[in-house]
Amino acid sequence: MFLMSVAMGIALTLSYDLLRIFRRIVSHNSILIAMEDVCFWLVWTYITLDGIHTYGDGVLHWYMAIGILFGVVLFHYTISCTLLKNINNILYKIKKSTKKHKKMLKNSDNKGKI
């Protein structure tokens, strides 16, 4: 059960990182971000409670809570930091390349009109 709890904590953190990456790709206003956060936490509350019900017979054992917290901290301070840094670099390069190509296309259109 402890390992299942650690895996749940890792999955929770990974899914939130994916949500953060999505937010960097698609711009959001604060209302949409709040709605996404509420939905995210409702889904993860259900998943967590279902896991407690399934694996702990409906009782939250202290080691399950510690396992979830350990999984969150472990993933956040190891893989998550590197993952987000690399994704940010990739997104920055794509954005920079896209701007460069748009500028080249705009300049080529302007030259044809002269």
Secondary structure as GFF3:
##gff-version 3
##sequence-region A 1 114
A	DSSP	alpha_helix	2	25	.	.	.	ID=ss1
A	DSSP	alpha_helix	30	55	.	.	.	ID=ss2
A	DSSP	alpha_helix	62	75	.	.	.	ID=ss3
A	DSSP	pi_helix	76	80	.	.	.	ID=ss4
A	DSSP	alpha_helix	81	113	.	.	.	ID=ss5
###
